[in-house]
Amino acid sequence: MLLCAIGLAACGRAGAPGGAGRESIETGTYRVVLQLPGGELPFGLDLEREGPGWTGFLINGPERLKVSEVAVDGSHLEIKMPGYENRLTADAKGGQLEGELVVSKLGGKDQHLPLRAQFEQTYRFFPQPSAAAINVSGRWSVTFSTDDGKEETAVGEFSQSNDVVTGTFLAEGGDHRYLAGQVHGDELYLSTFDGAHAFLYKAKISGPDNSALAGDFWYGNALHERWTAKRDANAALRDPYTVTTLRAATEGFDFAFPDLAGTTVTSKDAKFHGKVLVITLAGSWCPNCHDEAAFLEPLYQEYRAKGLEVVSLMFEHFGDFARAAAATTRFRQQYGIDYTTLIAGVSDLDEASKKLPMLSQFYGFPTTIIVDRTGRVRKIHTGFSGPATGEHYTQFVVEFRKNLEQLLAEKGGAEHERRSTASAVRDQTS
């Protein structure tokens, strides 16, 4: 196992502050630290030359997330995050980078997170390993509690080598993606920055056999939660196909929203007649929606000739249509999306619920509705467990493909299209 690649915590631990005196942007590895109310959130950044330009990689555990929109002008660095509206800017000063991360938020309430970066430092939280580090590997039953008393259950899964910890939290709204950190004394530290998530976790390890965790979770500079955990090999979430349901006596899922050109597209359009539909409620700001798009686009290319259509109803941070369309366009470009994307509204759960009255409850983004060839909703899947969840993601892909192939093999599409055409003719002549 290459600990340099997976943890940013085992290699170069004692590396001296590199680049002392440099006042320009250098190629190589940086330890970037975002300043949150709960302390320092570290992640790795590799900068490389690519032809006449630059490219970079955000490093969190085993993930190396490529960022292509990197601009360097002497001592000034600017990075636009892949598929997001977020941006990092910094200047070389006194042998390090200083600047800020701007994270786009609903209603234009952008977060500005101060940052600094040190060249040629690759540890995560602590430069020296913790002697005889407590082992937190395994599965944990987790509860996150907001400051106003709301609770959310989750499952923590961690792997550990020496003091280096990697893993994720699985939650009903989607996983927390790739986390990396260290055990230091009787404390666990984890963090990630993946272009959107700026997550920092700290917890005290306690209890018999070090079987309990209790600490704090910060999301950017605006959200704080407490979290507790107990070792539990059988910890599990609800079946994601049971969290979101249709209202009583409702079988279909109708939509009518504008595409990126402003033309209204509806579920009744001929393009969708007799097709199996995968409808995802998403947003370009949502990292789990990015994971889902990376899964759905090649799936669409593979099955579209057999009768699959994919529609993404995009709920963006902007009420302004032009800005929402621009954000969705970046999202489409990032994943080469060829399926339909529609601007459905703003990324507020209450507002989104009003746009989707056929749902008895709407838990969050992404939510995926699977509709058969006759227009009947067959399954609704809440959240998305992406590649950071390992075998959970592998199992999801296998099951999703199996269900999709069964629906594509079902008869009824031609008959449904015939009935829909007949109904349209009656409407026009009545």
Secondary structure, DSSP 4 states (H G I P E B T S, - for coil): --HHHHHSSSSSTT---BTTT--S--SEEEEEEEEETTEEEEEEEEEEEETTEEEEEEEETTEEEEEEEEEEETTEEEEE-TTSS-EEEEEEETTEEEEEEEE--GGG--EEEEEEEEET---SS-SSPPTTPPP--EEEEEEEEETTS-EEEEEEEEEEETTEEEEEEEETT-----EEEEEETTEEEEEEESSS-EEEEEEEEESGGG-EEEEEEEETTTEEEEEEEEE-TT--PPPTTSSS-BPTT------EEE-TTS-EEETTSGGGTT-EEEEEEE-TT-HHHHHHHHHHHHHHHHHGGGTEEEEEEEEES-SSHHHHHHHHHHHHHHHT--SEEEEEEES-HHHHHHH-TTBS----S-EEEEE-TTS-EEEEEES---GGGTHHHHHHHHHHHHHHHHHHH-S-HHHHHHHHHHHHHHHHH-
